[in-house]
Amino acid sequence: MADRSLRGMRIGANSMESEQGVEFAPRLQAQYDCPDGHTIILPFSTEADVPVVWECRCGKEALLRDASKPEAKPGKPARTHWDMLLERRTVSELEDLLAERLELLRAGKLRRSA
Ligand SMILES: [Zn+2]
């Protein structure tokens, strides 16, 4: 009796564990508005590129409703090395530095670092 109920517990515990082990990928719901008034809601992985246009069941192009993408982060323009440099120095500072360096170079005071 005691043995049997213990075994039953173990099976139950195991199935609980296997359910907990399943990880769901984060998802967002993309909502599309058809010009005919149809609404399409599609789940996308947050990793996925959500298409801006989806073909509606009536054959028309439904447009992605931006407000329904809470997970989507606003796109940041890519920063170039030049942008990063300008965050630390102004152009006039850079010009001064360049002039200073050129002066040293012309005077033969600059050596390449080994
Ligand atoms: Zn439609």
Backbone and ligand atoms as CSV (ligand in chain L), in Angstrom:
chain,resi,resn,atom,element,x,y,z
A,1,MET,N,N,0.832,-1.216,0.000
A,1,MET,CA,C,0.000,0.000,0.000
A,1,MET,C,C,0.864,1.264,0.000
A,2,ALA,N,N,1.739,1.344,1.021
A,2,ALA,CA,C,2.601,2.507,1.134
A,2,ALA,C,C,3.492,2.625,-0.106
A,3,ASP,N,N,3.977,1.458,-0.542
A,3,ASP,CA,C,4.835,1.413,-1.721
A,3,ASP,C,C,4.127,1.995,-2.952
A,4,ARG,N,N,2.896,1.524,-3.145
A,4,ARG,CA,C,2.157,1.914,-4.339
A,4,ARG,C,C,1.908,3.433,-4.374
A,5,SER,N,N,1.486,3.977,-3.206
A,5,SER,CA,C,1.167,5.407,-3.198
A,5,SER,C,C,2.440,6.240,-3.416
A,6,LEU,N,N,3.555,5.735,-2.907
A,6,LEU,CA,C,4.823,6.441,-3.126
A,6,LEU,C,C,5.158,6.470,-4.615
A,7,ARG,N,N,4.951,5.301,-5.249
A,7,ARG,CA,C,5.268,5.239,-6.670
A,7,ARG,C,C,4.384,6.235,-7.450
A,8,GLY,N,N,3.101,6.277,-7.008
A,8,GLY,CA,C,2.188,7.204,-7.676
A,8,GLY,C,C,2.666,8.637,-7.525
A,9,MET,N,N,3.128,8.984,-6.347
A,9,MET,CA,C,3.655,10.320,-6.106
A,9,MET,C,C,4.822,10.631,-7.040
A,10,ARG,N,N,5.676,9.639,-7.160
A,10,ARG,CA,C,6.883,9.862,-7.953
A,10,ARG,C,C,6.516,10.146,-9.413
A,11,ILE,N,N,5.547,9.362,-9.920
A,11,ILE,CA,C,5.148,9.581,-11.313
A,11,ILE,C,C,4.576,10.989,-11.473
A,12,GLY,N,N,3.738,11.370,-10.499
A,12,GLY,CA,C,3.148,12.703,-10.567
A,12,GLY,C,C,4.214,13.785,-10.542
A,13,ALA,N,N,5.197,13.604,-9.650
A,13,ALA,CA,C,6.250,14.600,-9.524
A,13,ALA,C,C,7.039,14.696,-10.832
A,14,ASN,N,N,7.288,13.553,-11.436
A,14,ASN,CA,C,8.067,13.560,-12.668
A,14,ASN,C,C,7.347,14.312,-13.791
A,15,SER,N,N,6.035,14.068,-13.886
A,15,SER,CA,C,5.329,14.714,-14.989
A,15,SER,C,C,5.257,16.224,-14.741
A,16,MET,N,N,5.163,16.620,-13.470
A,16,MET,CA,C,5.203,18.044,-13.151
A,16,MET,C,C,6.520,18.660,-13.621
A,17,GLU,N,N,7.591,17.951,-13.316
A,17,GLU,CA,C,8.913,18.462,-13.665
A,17,GLU,C,C,9.064,18.646,-15.172
A,18,SER,N,N,8.592,17.644,-15.919
A,18,SER,CA,C,8.781,17.725,-17.364
A,18,SER,C,C,7.977,18.902,-17.933
A,19,GLU,N,N,6.844,19.225,-17.286
A,19,GLU,CA,C,6.087,20.377,-17.767
A,19,GLU,C,C,6.827,21.678,-17.473
A,20,GLN,N,N,7.440,21.726,-16.296
A,20,GLN,CA,C,8.154,22.940,-15.917
A,20,GLN,C,C,9.387,23.149,-16.781
A,21,GLY,N,N,9.937,22.021,-17.274
A,21,GLY,CA,C,11.152,22.131,-18.080
A,21,GLY,C,C,10.909,22.762,-19.430
A,22,VAL,N,N,9.652,22.791,-19.867
A,22,VAL,CA,C,9.369,23.359,-21.191
A,22,VAL,C,C,9.466,24.876,-21.115
A,23,GLU,N,N,10.286,25.439,-21.979
A,23,GLU,CA,C,10.391,26.898,-21.996
A,23,GLU,C,C,9.742,27.445,-23.254
A,24,PHE,N,N,8.855,28.376,-23.050
A,24,PHE,CA,C,8.206,28.983,-24.202
A,24,PHE,C,C,8.999,30.205,-24.643
A,25,ALA,N,N,9.194,30.285,-25.946
A,25,ALA,CA,C,9.892,31.457,-26.467
A,25,ALA,C,C,9.002,32.675,-26.253
A,26,PRO,N,N,9.610,33.822,-25.913
A,26,PRO,CA,C,8.780,35.032,-25.742
A,26,PRO,C,C,8.064,35.373,-27.045
A,27,ARG,N,N,6.803,35.723,-26.913
A,27,ARG,CA,C,6.001,35.984,-28.101
A,27,ARG,C,C,5.342,37.352,-28.027
A,28,LEU,N,N,5.033,37.862,-29.177
A,28,LEU,CA,C,4.240,39.079,-29.226
A,28,LEU,C,C,3.092,38.831,-30.179
A,29,GLN,N,N,2.046,39.606,-30.026
A,29,GLN,CA,C,0.905,39.485,-30.914
A,29,GLN,C,C,0.921,40.650,-31.878
A,30,ALA,N,N,1.043,40.301,-33.140
A,30,ALA,CA,C,1.004,41.338,-34.161
A,30,ALA,C,C,-0.431,41.430,-34.674
A,31,GLN,N,N,-0.910,42.660,-34.765
A,31,GLN,CA,C,-2.281,42.863,-35.209
A,31,GLN,C,C,-2.269,43.565,-36.555
A,32,TYR,N,N,-3.018,43.012,-37.487
A,32,TYR,CA,C,-3.072,43.569,-38.840
A,32,TYR,C,C,-4.480,44.055,-39.123
A,33,ASP,N,N,-4.558,45.212,-39.748
A,33,ASP,CA,C,-5.854,45.782,-40.109
A,33,ASP,C,C,-6.030,45.731,-41.617
A,34,CYS,N,N,-7.061,45.039,-42.039
A,34,CYS,CA,C,-7.395,44.933,-43.451
A,34,CYS,C,C,-8.204,46.169,-43.848
A,35,PRO,N,N,-8.026,46.658,-45.079
A,35,PRO,CA,C,-8.833,47.820,-45.515
A,35,PRO,C,C,-10.328,47.525,-45.476
A,36,ASP,N,N,-10.716,46.245,-45.488
A,36,ASP,CA,C,-12.137,45.886,-45.415
A,36,ASP,C,C,-12.629,45.751,-43.981
A,37,GLY,N,N,-11.798,46.074,-43.039
A,37,GLY,CA,C,-12.237,46.052,-41.648
A,37,GLY,C,C,-11.940,44.747,-40.924
A,38,HIS,N,N,-11.330,43.779,-41.624
A,38,HIS,CA,C,-10.951,42.543,-40.933
A,38,HIS,C,C,-9.733,42.802,-40.065
A,39,THR,N,N,-9.660,42.078,-38.992
A,39,THR,CA,C,-8.502,42.182,-38.114
A,39,THR,C,C,-7.845,40.808,-38.021
A,40,ILE,N,N,-6.560,40.773,-38.174
A,40,ILE,CA,C,-5.821,39.518,-38.064
A,40,ILE,C,C,-4.855,39.663,-36.903
A,41,ILE,N,N,-4.867,38.685,-36.015
A,41,ILE,CA,C,-3.905,38.693,-34.917
A,41,ILE,C,C,-3.038,37.456,-35.050
A,42,LEU,N,N,-1.758,37.675,-35.132
A,42,LEU,CA,C,-0.825,36.568,-35.318
A,42,LEU,C,C,0.245,36.601,-34.242
A,43,PRO,N,N,0.544,35.444,-33.675
A,43,PRO,CA,C,1.643,35.395,-32.703
A,43,PRO,C,C,2.979,35.267,-33.414
A,44,PHE,N,N,3.918,36.070,-32.998
A,44,PHE,CA,C,5.268,35.975,-33.534
A,44,PHE,C,C,6.243,35.840,-32.388
A,45,SER,N,N,7.321,35.156,-32.647
A,45,SER,CA,C,8.401,35.154,-31.670
A,45,SER,C,C,8.993,36.553,-31.634
A,46,THR,N,N,9.410,36.995,-30.452
A,46,THR,CA,C,10.001,38.331,-30.369
A,46,THR,C,C,11.309,38.384,-31.145
A,47,GLU,N,N,11.880,37.199,-31.428
A,47,GLU,CA,C,13.118,37.157,-32.201
A,47,GLU,C,C,12.828,37.351,-33.690
A,48,ALA,N,N,11.592,37.098,-34.083
A,48,ALA,CA,C,11.270,37.084,-35.507
A,48,ALA,C,C,11.086,38.497,-36.046
A,49,ASP,N,N,11.321,38.620,-37.335
A,49,ASP,CA,C,11.016,39.871,-38.014
A,49,ASP,C,C,9.537,39.863,-38.359
A,50,VAL,N,N,8.780,40.744,-37.753
A,50,VAL,CA,C,7.346,40.784,-38.004
A,50,VAL,C,C,7.106,41.509,-39.322
A,51,PRO,N,N,6.446,40.842,-40.270
A,51,PRO,CA,C,6.183,41.512,-41.557
A,51,PRO,C,C,5.225,42.681,-41.371
A,52,VAL,N,N,5.409,43.715,-42.156
A,52,VAL,CA,C,4.571,44.912,-42.025
A,52,VAL,C,C,3.224,44.687,-42.711
A,53,VAL,N,N,3.211,43.797,-43.705
A,53,VAL,CA,C,1.986,43.528,-44.463
A,53,VAL,C,C,1.679,42.038,-44.392
A,54,TRP,N,N,0.421,41.704,-44.193
A,54,TRP,CA,C,-0.002,40.301,-44.161
A,54,TRP,C,C,-1.216,40.149,-45.063
A,55,GLU,N,N,-1.253,39.074,-45.828
A,55,GLU,CA,C,-2.393,38.902,-46.717
A,55,GLU,C,C,-3.599,38.433,-45.925
A,56,CYS,N,N,-4.670,39.195,-46.027
A,56,CYS,CA,C,-5.900,38.885,-45.310
A,56,CYS,C,C,-6.600,37.708,-45.985
A,57,ARG,N,N,-7.536,37.103,-45.247
A,57,ARG,CA,C,-8.285,35.976,-45.814
A,57,ARG,C,C,-9.104,36.408,-47.023
A,58,CYS,N,N,-9.399,37.718,-47.162
A,58,CYS,CA,C,-10.154,38.200,-48.304
A,58,CYS,C,C,-9.226,38.534,-49.473
A,59,GLY,N,N,-7.931,38.386,-49.257
A,59,GLY,CA,C,-6.987,38.593,-50.350
A,59,GLY,C,C,-6.364,39.975,-50.369
A,60,LYS,N,N,-6.876,40.890,-49.534
A,60,LYS,CA,C,-6.291,42.228,-49.500
A,60,LYS,C,C,-5.105,42.276,-48.551
A,61,GLU,N,N,-4.359,43.345,-48.663
A,61,GLU,CA,C,-3.183,43.475,-47.806
A,61,GLU,C,C,-3.552,44.163,-46.507
A,62,ALA,N,N,-3.362,43.452,-45.419
A,62,ALA,CA,C,-3.613,44.035,-44.109
A,62,ALA,C,C,-2.310,44.620,-43.588
A,63,LEU,N,N,-2.430,45.799,-42.973
A,63,LEU,CA,C,-1.242,46.496,-42.493
A,63,LEU,C,C,-1.049,46.279,-41.001
A,64,LEU,N,N,0.201,46.148,-40.626
A,64,LEU,CA,C,0.549,45.943,-39.222
A,64,LEU,C,C,0.183,47.176,-38.406
A,65,ARG,N,N,-0.494,46.933,-37.288
A,65,ARG,CA,C,-0.833,48.034,-36.388
A,65,ARG,C,C,0.301,48.183,-35.381
A,66,ASP,N,N,0.949,49.321,-35.419
A,66,ASP,CA,C,2.166,49.509,-34.615
A,66,ASP,C,C,1.911,49.401,-33.121
A,67,ALA,N,N,0.788,49.906,-32.695
A,67,ALA,CA,C,0.504,49.955,-31.263
A,67,ALA,C,C,0.422,48.561,-30.649
A,68,SER,N,N,0.223,47.541,-31.487
A,68,SER,CA,C,0.063,46.193,-30.949
A,68,SER,C,C,1.395,45.463,-30.831
A,69,LYS,N,N,2.480,46.200,-30.897
A,69,LYS,CA,C,3.786,45.559,-30.765
A,69,LYS,C,C,4.504,46.065,-29.523
A,70,PRO,N,N,4.007,45.759,-28.352
A,70,PRO,CA,C,4.611,46.320,-27.146
A,70,PRO,C,C,6.045,45.831,-26.939
A,71,GLU,N,N,6.359,44.650,-27.449
A,71,GLU,CA,C,7.684,44.079,-27.231
A,71,GLU,C,C,8.727,44.705,-28.148
A,72,ALA,N,N,8.276,45.257,-29.254
A,72,ALA,CA,C,9.226,45.763,-30.234
A,72,ALA,C,C,9.927,47.006,-29.693
A,73,LYS,N,N,11.237,47.023,-29.785
A,73,LYS,CA,C,11.986,48.174,-29.319
A,73,LYS,C,C,12.132,49.163,-30.462
A,74,PRO,N,N,12.080,50.442,-30.135
A,74,PRO,CA,C,12.291,51.435,-31.195
A,74,PRO,C,C,13.674,51.281,-31.797
A,75,GLY,N,N,13.724,51.289,-33.084
A,75,GLY,CA,C,14.997,51.058,-33.765
A,75,GLY,C,C,15.958,52.204,-33.534
A,76,LYS,N,N,17.157,51.864,-33.110
A,76,LYS,CA,C,18.182,52.882,-32.910
A,76,LYS,C,C,19.053,52.925,-34.153
A,77,PRO,N,N,19.348,54.124,-34.642
A,77,PRO,CA,C,20.266,54.173,-35.783
A,77,PRO,C,C,21.638,53.637,-35.363
A,78,ALA,N,N,22.251,52.911,-36.252
A,78,ALA,CA,C,23.551,52.335,-35.918
A,78,ALA,C,C,24.580,53.436,-35.722
A,79,ARG,N,N,25.371,53.315,-34.657
A,79,ARG,CA,C,26.393,54.322,-34.406
A,79,ARG,C,C,27.672,53.924,-35.116
A,80,THR,N,N,28.243,54.874,-35.785
A,80,THR,CA,C,29.517,54.614,-36.442
A,80,THR,C,C,30.642,54.990,-35.488
A,81,HIS,N,N,31.852,54.624,-35.846
A,81,HIS,CA,C,33.003,55.015,-35.032
A,81,HIS,C,C,33.119,56.529,-34.977
A,82,TRP,N,N,32.780,57.147,-36.078
A,82,TRP,CA,C,32.825,58.601,-36.147
A,82,TRP,C,C,31.848,59.217,-35.152
A,83,ASP,N,N,30.622,58.652,-35.063
A,83,ASP,CA,C,29.637,59.135,-34.097
A,83,ASP,C,C,30.174,59.022,-32.674
A,84,MET,N,N,30.798,57.871,-32.399
A,84,MET,CA,C,31.327,57.662,-31.053
A,84,MET,C,C,32.448,58.644,-30.745
A,85,LEU,N,N,33.255,58.912,-31.761
A,85,LEU,CA,C,34.350,59.860,-31.594
A,85,LEU,C,C,33.797,61.248,-31.291
A,86,LEU,N,N,32.736,61.621,-31.998
A,86,LEU,CA,C,32.153,62.945,-31.817
A,86,LEU,C,C,31.471,63.077,-30.459
A,87,GLU,N,N,31.119,61.930,-29.833
A,87,GLU,CA,C,30.544,62.017,-28.499
A,87,GLU,C,C,31.604,62.396,-27.470
A,88,ARG,N,N,32.862,62.160,-27.826
A,88,ARG,CA,C,33.957,62.456,-26.891
A,88,ARG,C,C,34.656,63.759,-27.233
A,89,ARG,N,N,34.723,64.092,-28.503
A,89,ARG,CA,C,35.431,65.295,-28.926
A,89,ARG,C,C,34.586,66.054,-29.945
A,90,THR,N,N,34.717,67.354,-29.913
A,90,THR,CA,C,34.073,68.132,-30.955
A,90,THR,C,C,34.992,68.159,-32.168
A,91,VAL,N,N,34.433,68.571,-33.299
A,91,VAL,CA,C,35.229,68.596,-34.513
A,91,VAL,C,C,36.415,69.552,-34.356
A,92,SER,N,N,36.175,70.707,-33.690
A,92,SER,CA,C,37.276,71.666,-33.549
A,92,SER,C,C,38.377,71.094,-32.654
A,93,GLU,N,N,37.981,70.318,-31.647
A,93,GLU,CA,C,38.981,69.659,-30.813
A,93,GLU,C,C,39.802,68.678,-31.632
A,94,LEU,N,N,39.097,67.967,-32.493
A,94,LEU,CA,C,39.777,66.992,-33.343
A,94,LEU,C,C,40.729,67.684,-34.305
A,95,GLU,N,N,40.300,68.853,-34.802
A,95,GLU,CA,C,41.160,69.602,-35.706
A,95,GLU,C,C,42.432,70.054,-34.988
A,96,ASP,N,N,42.252,70.514,-33.756
A,96,ASP,CA,C,43.409,70.921,-32.956
A,96,ASP,C,C,44.359,69.762,-32.750
A,97,LEU,N,N,43.776,68.600,-32.392
A,97,LEU,CA,C,44.593,67.412,-32.165
A,97,LEU,C,C,45.361,67.031,-33.424
A,98,LEU,N,N,44.655,67.104,-34.542
A,98,LEU,CA,C,45.267,66.741,-35.812
A,98,LEU,C,C,46.415,67.683,-36.148
A,99,ALA,N,N,46.156,68.981,-35.953
A,99,ALA,CA,C,47.190,69.974,-36.239
A,99,ALA,C,C,48.415,69.735,-35.367
A,100,GLU,N,N,48.149,69.460,-34.082
A,100,GLU,CA,C,49.227,69.213,-33.141
A,100,GLU,C,C,50.060,68.008,-33.567
A,101,ARG,N,N,49.337,66.955,-33.946
A,101,ARG,CA,C,50.007,65.716,-34.364
A,101,ARG,C,C,50.822,65.936,-35.632
A,102,LEU,N,N,50.233,66.682,-36.587
A,102,LEU,CA,C,50.914,66.917,-37.857
A,102,LEU,C,C,52.196,67.725,-37.622
A,103,GLU,N,N,52.083,68.682,-36.701
A,103,GLU,CA,C,53.244,69.504,-36.366
A,103,GLU,C,C,54.378,68.633,-35.833
A,104,LEU,N,N,54.025,67.749,-34.903
A,104,LEU,CA,C,55.009,66.846,-34.321
A,104,LEU,C,C,55.593,65.927,-35.388
A,105,LEU,N,N,54.699,65.469,-36.272
A,105,LEU,CA,C,55.134,64.549,-37.320
A,105,LEU,C,C,56.146,65.233,-38.237
A,106,ARG,N,N,55.801,66.492,-38.620
A,106,ARG,CA,C,56.676,67.227,-39.532
A,106,ARG,C,C,58.002,67.551,-38.864
A,107,ALA,N,N,57.967,67.780,-37.561
A,107,ALA,CA,C,59.182,68.089,-36.833
A,107,ALA,C,C,59.986,66.826,-36.544
A,108,GLY,N,N,59.479,65.679,-36.959
A,108,GLY,CA,C,60.188,64.436,-36.737
A,108,GLY,C,C,60.168,63.989,-35.293
A,109,LYS,N,N,59.192,64.479,-34.539
A,109,LYS,CA,C,59.137,64.115,-33.135
A,109,LYS,C,C,58.211,62.920,-32.862
A,110,LEU,N,N,57.531,62.505,-33.918
A,110,LEU,CA,C,56.614,61.376,-33.738
A,110,LEU,C,C,57.266,60.100,-34.240
A,111,ARG,N,N,57.190,59.116,-33.428
A,111,ARG,CA,C,57.684,57.815,-33.873
A,111,ARG,C,C,56.547,56.814,-33.784
A,112,ARG,N,N,56.521,55.929,-34.722
A,112,ARG,CA,C,55.526,54.873,-34.638
A,112,ARG,C,C,55.779,54.059,-33.385
A,113,SER,N,N,54.706,53.788,-32.701
A,113,SER,CA,C,54.888,52.918,-31.539
A,113,SER,C,C,55.140,51.504,-32.038
A,114,ALA,N,N,56.125,50.881,-31.404
A,114,ALA,CA,C,56.548,49.559,-31.836
A,114,ALA,C,C,55.331,48.628,-31.855
L,1,ZN,ZN,ZN,-9.855,41.402,-45.312
